[in-house]
Amino acid sequence: MSEEANQDASKKAASNCQEAAAPGAGAGAECDVLDASTNVSQTHVTQMTASSEPPVAENTKWICEVCTYENYPLSRKCTMCRSSKPLLGEDIFKLQDGASALPTQDVCGAEAVTERLKPLRISSPQGQPCEGASSVNKWPCPTCTYENWPKAVKCAMCGAACPPPAPPPAPAPPSPTPSRTAGTNDICNSQNLSLHDVDSNTRRTSKRRTNNVDWIWLQACLGVVEGDERRVEAYLASGGDPARALAPHELPLLDRASAFDVGHTLVHLAIRFQRQEILANLLSRISGGGSGIKRSPSYIAPDLAAAIRRHMASCIRVNKGNFLSRYMTEFCTFSLPAEIMELPGAVQQQVFDEVLDREAQRALEGGPRPAVNFSGEVTARLRSRLFALWNRSAGDCLPDAAAQAAYGVADRGQALRAALAAAMAAPLYARWAAWERLQAARPPAPYAPSEPQLRGEWARLAAAAARPGAALRQPHVFALAHVLRRPLLVLGVELVASHRGEPLGYARFRGLYLPLLWDPDRCSKSPLCLGYTRGHFSALVPMEPYRPRRDYICRDDEEETENVTYLPLTDSEGKLLPVHYLTCEEMADTEGVVRRWLSACVTRGGVLAARQTLHPRPLLQAQMLEEWLNHYRRLAQQSQGPFPPRLSGADLSSDPDTDEE
């Protein structure tokens, strides 16, 4: 039988069914028989319709249901999240058996969509039309906005629990319209509505993700890795915290285990992937560093800074005595180069703005009782002014500040942090427990902590030391002094204040930390100085003594104080700074203990001070500082103009050069 005959037979059968159904209810069975008899012809028309669909445009992209990324038509998986391409489109109709073997026929409009969706409704139970995947009412995850299937208990992306269902709406009154069987146009309209809902849901999901701070935060992390500064700017513009760290549940969403780790911030990622422009933008927005871009010497010369960190890690050894601890084999002290004073005034101001922590400097020098630079004799006559170096605002600020005070670079390789964690051993616990009992027995409310309480607290301290990014406390400073084998002098505020200036409590970090478990002969008597301001440590370093050029020729007039910096051991009122973790016998002669571990002296004004020896710079450190200074020297040359200054007549000489000259 020809195709025209089949179509005529189908039309006659449909008309007969309608005529039979008009008189009464008994015609329903006859209509069902006729529908069953015409199933073959309808399937044939469906195949012809599917084969006659016009091809999709080559430039039409498909949107990923997981991350809403627009992919090219030939991509079978999403380029971003590697999710499979949804089959609700042209592909599912092209995969029907025999669809490409039949001759094409022009079928369009509602009948075309109905015939294309009919294979999806053949196996529907109870004779009802099967709903497509697009019409299923999925629930969006409140954490990552991923749309999950209705029976899913947890989110398939981030594992978040399904939110409780909304209360059911009140039942609507029955419609006066008599019920009838959904016809071809009704099914077509419902399917078209569901497809439209999919597009609108995708647009709503994309808009919701665009306004979600968590989603923008993850995009900013990917932007740092890929070098896309616009994503970072979008995150910062939305009010995001530049010091936010990655949480464990966010790593599966990023799906790049080699690039991300728990606790990483945008600054960590920018340093790891050498994104200098993004790093400068982030550092300028982090609280604690003041306004403006920060350029430490390690940022100008990252290769030399990495070599210094490797050298610092190679100088750590393991003690084989009773005190099983790691220690540094050399003693180094960092100071700002004196060549800064040779730069023009405007460039000098820029240098100090970019390398110093202005807010920490003001907090340490200000107030009724300043912590640093309060003695004019030490600051002016002895040229021992201290400068607070900028340090990143993270949980590793203590080992970073110690590394900056010694080598001029931060402890980004976690070498000092690992040595600090290894130093939390039994001998250190005994000294700490005895000190805690002494402090607890003091009035006005004395008490006696039990051994399990002390053991539990020490276990928490040791766990925090071994976890990078965790906040560190007083015992960690004491352990770090044993790693460095030299005293640590912490100068800080007495009261910790809030952002509004309200006092929150006493800051107990201020004071002197001595490596009491070492033999004094194996330790250095030249201390390192750190500053503490509201939960943050900074390295306090001096300026290298400035030598005029004539001193390089006539070194006979060199004074002893040019290579020594004096650090006051008293506060602004003349009281000795507290010395931590001493025994009862040692506390009876505190000043004697200080003189045994430090090279102390009394100035003419009566200030008890410790001598800090400025050792000759190591080669790598000198090269790093030279590259850092060259950056500002070029700025000074650009500001002075292209022509050098004219020489005066007194500078000219007609005498021939001699060997001495």
N, C-alpha and C positions, 0 to 999 in steps of 0.2 A: 504494500500500500504506500502511496506517495505521501509526502509531507503535507500537501494541501488537503488530502483526504483525512489525514489524522487531525488536522486543525478543525476541519468541518465537523468531524465526529465529536470532538471535544466540545465545540460550541453547542451542538445539538444536545449533547448529554447535559451540559450545564443548564440550558434552557428548559429541558424536560424536568430537571431537578427542581428548578424554581417553580414551575407550574404545578408539580406534584406537591410541593411544600406549602402552596398557598391555601388549599382548602382547610386542612386541620393538622393535628399533631401526628397523625399516622404516617405522614409522608416522610418523617425524619429518617426512618430505616432505609427507605428507597433511595434517599439522597446519599446516605452513607455508602450504599452499594455502588451507586454511580460514581462517587468520589474515588472509591477503591478501584473501579474499572478504568478510570482515567488517570491513575497515578503514573503509569508508564509514559503517557504522552506529556504530562506536566514535567516529569523528570527530564524528558528529552528536550523540552523547551528550556528548562533550567540550564542544561549543559550548553545549549546553543547560545543562551544569553551570557553565560560566563565566558565562553570563548569569544564573544563579540564585544567585550568591554574594551574601550580605548585604552592604550597604554598610558601609565602614569608618567608625568613629566620627569625628566632625568634630574632636574634640580630640586625636586621636592624632597625635603628631609623629613625623617621620622623622629619623633620626640621620645626619649627614653622614659619609661614609667618610673624608674628608680631615682635618677638624678636630674631629669628634665633636660638633658643635653641633646642638642639637635645633631643627628648623625646623617651621613650621606645614605642615599637609597640602597647602595650595594653593600653596606655594612650589615653583617648578620649579628654583630654584637656591639654594644655601646663602647665608644672609644674611651670614655671616662671610667665607668664602673664595671665594664665587661658583662653587662646584663644582656640576655638574649633579646633579639628583636621581637616585638609583639606580633602575633599572627593574625590579629584582627585588622585586616586590611586587604590589599590586593593579593598577597601571597597565598592566603588560605583558599582563595577561589581558584588560583592558578594550579594548586596542588590537587584539585579534584580529579578523579580518574576519568580519562577520556575527554577532559574539557578542551584540550588543544586539538583533538582529532576531529571534532565536529565542524561543519561549515559555519561561518559567522553569520549573524543576523542582527539587524539594528533593533535593539530593544532598549528603551530608555524610560526615564521617569520612575514613578512609584512601582510599576510592574517589574522593572529591571531590578530594583533593590529587593523586592519581595522574592523574586526568583533566585537572586544571589544568596539570600539568607535562608532559603528553604532547606538546603542540606544540613544546616545547623539545628533544624527543628524536627528532623525525621525521627530521631530516637528519643524524643521528649516523652516522659511518662504520662499516663492517663490522658493521652491525646491533647495535652496543652502545649502551646508554643513555648519552646525553650528560650530563656532569656540569654542574651549574649554576655560575654565577660565584662563588657563595658557598663552594663546596667546593674551589676552587682553592687550593693551598698557596702563599700569598704569603709573601714575606720582609720582615720589618719593618726599617726603616732604623735603624741604631744611633744616628744623630744626631738625627733629628726624629721617629722612631717611625712614619713613614708606611709603610703596607703596599703594596709594589710587586708587579707581576706577576712570575712566576718567571723569564721570559726577560729581564727588565730588568737591564742591566749597572750602571746608576747609578740613584740615587734620583730619582724624578720631581719631588720638591719641592725638595731642597737640593743635589742633585748628588753626594752622597756615594757612594763605591764600594760595590758589593755585598759583604757579608762572605763569606769562604770557606765553602763548604758543610760541614756536619758530616759526619764519617765515617759511612758506611752501617752500620746495625745488623747484627748477625749474623743469618743466615737462620734463620727459625723452622722447626721440624720440620713436616712435612706433617700436615695435619689429617686425622684418621681419618674425618671426616664425608664422605660421597660428595658430589661436585660435582653441582650441579643448576642449572637455568636459573632466574634470578631471577624470581620471580613478582611479582604486583601488589603484595602486601603488603611484599615485600622492597624493591622500588624505592621504595615510599612511605616506608618506615622510613628508607632511606638519604637520601632527600630531606629528610625531617623532621630528621634528624640534622645535615645540612649547614646547614639554616636555623638550627638551635639553635647550631651552631658559630659562625655569623656573629654572633649576638647575644653569645655569650660572648667572641668575639674583640674585638668592639666594646667590651665592658665591660673586657676586659683591656687594650686599647689606651688607653682612657680612664684607667684606673687607673695605667698605666705613665706616661702623660703627666702625670698629677697628681703623681707622685713624681719626675719628671724635672726637674732644676734648670734645664736649658736651656729646656725648655718653659715653666716657671714664669717664667723671666727674660723670655721674649718676651711672655707674658701681662702681666707687670708693665709692660713698655714700652707695650703697648696700654692698660693701665689708667691710666697717666699721661696719655696723649693724651685718653682718654675721661673722665677725672676719677674713675675707680673706685679708691679708696684701698685697697679690700680686696685687690686683686691685688698691689699693692705690699707690703702687710703680709704676704701669703702668701709672697712672694719673700724678704723680709727674715727672716721666721720660719723659713724653710727653710735659713738660713745663707748666703744669697746676698750677694755683695759689692755694696754700694751704689755703688761707684765703677767697676763693670764697664762697658765700652764695647761698642757694637755692632760686630760683625765684618762683613766684606763678604758672607760667605755667609748671614748672618742677615737681610739686607734683603729678598731675594725671599720669605722665609717670612712677613714682616710685610705685604708687598704694599701699602705706602703710601709711595711715593717722595717725596711732598711733605711727609711728617711726620717721616721718619727719615733719618739720614745716618750714614756710617761714623764711628766715634769718639764718637758721642753717648752720654752716660750718662743715668741717670734724672734727675740734677740738671739736665742740659742741657734735657731734655724738659720738666721741671717749670717751668723758667724761661721756656722758649719759649711754653708754653701757659698760663702764669700760674696754676699750681696751687700756691697759697701754702701750704696745709696739708700737701700732699705734700712740698713743698720743705722746710718746716721739719722734717718727720720725717726726711727724708733727710740734711739737714745735721747733725742731731743724732747721726747714726750714722756719719758719715764720720770716719775716723781723721785725726788731726792737728788737729781743731778742739776737742777736749775734749768733755766731757759737756754736755748741755743743748742747748736750741734756740738757733740763731744768727739774729740779726736785725740785719743791717747797715742803714745808712740807705737804701741803694738798694732794699732789700726793703720798707721802709715806704712809700717814695715811688717806685714804679717808673717813673711817667711822667716825673718830674723827672730820675731817673737816666738814662733813655733820652735825654732832651734834652741832658744833660751829655755823654753818649757821642757824640751827633751833633755837638755843638760841638767835642769833642776831635778827631773825625775831620776836621772842617772846618779845623782849625788845622794840618794836615799839608800841607806843600808839598814840591816837588821842587827840589833844588839844581841849578843850571845851570852850575856851575863844573867844576873838574877832578874833584871828588869828587861823583859822581852818586849822591846819596842823598836820601832823604826826611827831613824835619826838622820839628820843632814850632816854630811861630811865636811862642808865648807861654810864659811860665814861671809855673807855679802850684804851690803847696805846700799840702798838706792838713794840718790839725791837728784834734784833738778839741776840741769846743766847751767853753768854760769854764763854761757853764750847767749842766753835769753836777754841778758841786760844789754847786749850790743845791738839788739833790734830796735827799730823806731818805737816810739811810745804807743802808737795805735796798734802796731803788730804785737807788742808785748801784752797789751790788754786782751787782744784776741787769743794769744797763747794761753793766758791764765784762765780766760773764760771757757776754753775748750778742754783744758786738762784738769782743772780744779773743780771741786764740788763747792760752789759758792754758798749754798744753803747750809751745808754742814759746817763750813768755815764760819758763817755768821752765828750758828747755834753754839759753836765751841768758844768763840771769842766774845759773844754778847752776854747779856744778863748781868745781874749784880755781882755774880761770882764766876768770872770767865775761867774756862778750863785750860786754855792754851794762850800763849803769847801775852800773859798778864804782867810779866816782869820786863820793864824797859831795859834793865841792865842786860838780861840774857838775850833779849830780842835785838837791841841796837848795838850795844858795845861788844857783845860776844857773837853777834851775827848768827843767832840760832833761832831764827823765826821758822815756825812749822807751817806747812801747807797741806791741806786736805785734798788728796787726789780723788778724782771721780772714780766711783766703783759701781758696778751694776747692782741693781736692787733685786737681789735674789737670796735664797737661803744659803748660798755659798759665799756670802760677803766676808765672813771671817777668814777662811783660807785665801780668798782673793786678796784681801787687804794685807795679809801677812806676806804673800808672794810679791805684791807690789812694793811693800816696804823693803823687801830684800833684793828683788831682781827687776822690778819695774814692769812686770807683766802679771796678769791675773792667772789664777790656778784653773784654767779651763780644761786641762787634762786630768783634773781630779787627783793629782799626785799627792798634794798635801792633805786632801780630804781622806784619801785611803790610808795614809800614814797616821792621821789623827784617829781614825777608827781603830787601827791596830794598836794604838797606844792606850786604849781603854782596857787595861789589864788589871790583874789582881793587886799588884803593889800600889797602883794609882787609886784603886778603890779603897784600900785601907787608909790612905792619907785623906781621901775625900770623906769617908765615913767618920773619921775622928773629928774632922773640921765641922761636919754637920751636927755632930753631938755637942760640940762646944757652942755652936751658934744657937742650938735649940735650948741649951741650959741657961741662956742669958735672960735676965728679967726684961720686961715686966711679966711675961707669961712663959715661964720655963716649962719644958716638957722633955720627955725622953723618947726619941723614936726607936722603934723596935728594929731588930735585924731584918725581918722579912720586908718591912717598909723600905729600908735602905737598899736591900737587894733588888726589890722591884723598881725603885727609882733609878738605880744604876743600870738595870737592864734597859729601861726606856732611853736613858742617855746614850748607851752604847748602840742601840738600834737607830737612834736619830743620827749619830755620827756616821754610821754605815750607809745611810740613805741620802744620796745627793739631792740637794734642794731643801732638805729639812732644816728648820731653825736650830741654831746652836746656842748653848748656854755657858755659864761660868766654868764648869768642869772641862768643857771642850777647849777653852782658852788655856787652862792649866795644862791639859794634855798637849796642846800645840806648842807650848813653851818647851816641853820635853822633846818634841820632835825636832824643833829648831836648835835645841841645846843653847838657848840664850834667853835672857829675861825679856818679857813682854810688858811694856808700859801702856796701859789703857787709860787715856784721858777722855773723859766724857761728861755728860750732863748728870747732875744728881737726881733730878726729877724728870720723869718721862711725861710729856704733855701730849694732849690730843691735838687734832687739827685746829680746834678753836682756842688752844692755849690753856685748856684746863688740865691740872696735874692729875696723872693717872696712878702714879706710884714711884717708888725709889728705883733708880737704875743702879744695880749692884755690880756692874762690870768695872767700874772705875777702880783703879789700883794697880798694884804690881804683882805679876805672876812669875815665880822663879822656878827653874827646873830642879826642885829639891831632891829628886830621886837620883840625880846624877852626881858624880864627883865634881866639885867646883873647878878642878884643874882641867877637866875635859870639856868645859863649857866656855863660851865667850862672855866677857863682861861688858860687851857693847850691846845695849838693848835695842829692840825694835819698838817703835811707837805707833800705836793705833788710836783712832778716835771713834767714839761711840755716840750716836745721836738717834734716839727713838727707834730702836730695833735695827740699826744699820751701822756697819763698821766701815771705816775709811782708813787708808794709810796716811799717816802724818810723816812727811819727809821734809828735810831742810833743803835750802838752796846751796849748791856747791859754792865754796868761797870764791868770789870773783877776784881774779888776779889780772891787774893791768899787764899790758904787753911787755913792759920793762921787767916784770918779775920773772919772765921766762928767760931773760938774759942774766939778771942779777938775782940769783937764788940764795945769796948769802943772807939777805934781809928777810927771808921767809920766816914767819912766826909759827910757833907751835900750834896756835889756835886755828890755823887755816884748814887743817884736816880733821878737826874735832868739832862736834856739835854738842851743846850742853842742854840736857833735858831736865827741867825742874822735877824734883821728887816730892814737892810740897804743893799744896793748893794755893789759891790767891791770898788766903789768910795766914799762910806759914805753917799749916799743920801737915804732918807727914801723911802721904797717901797710904791707904790701907794695903797691907801685904797679905795676900790670901793664902789659905791652906797651910798655916803654921801650926806647930804643936804648942802646948802650954809652955815648955821650956824655951822655945824660940820666940814666943810672944813676949817673954820677959825682957828680951834684948833685941827688939825689932830693928833698931838702927844698926846694931852690930851685924845682924844677918844681912841687911841691905849692903853694908860695906864689904861683906865677904863675897857677895855674888855680883856686885857692880863696882865699876871704877868710879866712885863718888868723890865729890869735892864740895867745898863751900866757897861761893863767890865772895867778892868784896862786899856786896850788899847783904850777905848773910843768907843766901838762897842755897839750900842743899840740892845739888844737881848731879846727874850721871853723865859721864863722858860717852858720847857715841862716836866711834871712830869711823871716818869715811874711807873705806878701803879703795884702792885703785880700781877703776872700772874694768870688768872683764871685756874681752874683745867684742863679743857679740852684743853686749849691752851698749858699748861705745858706738858700734856701727848702727845700731837701731836708733840711738839718739841723734846721730849725725844725719840720717835720712829724715828723721822727724824735724830737725832744725832746718834742713834744706828746703822743706816745704814752706816754711815761714820766711826764709831768706828770699825765695822767689817772689813771695807776696810783697816783701819790702822793696825789692828791685822794681816791681811793677808800679808800686805807689810812688817811687821817687822819680820816675820818668826815664826816657831812653838815653838821656845824656848824663855823663858823670859830672860831679861838681868840679868847678875850676880850682886849680891850685894857686895859692897865693905866692907872692914873690919870695917870702921867707922860706918857703918849702923847696925852692929851687936852689941848686948848688952846682957850680962849675968845677968843683974839685973832683979829680978822678977817684973811682972806687978803690978802697984798700982791702986787704985781706981781712982785717978786723971787722970792717963793715959787712 
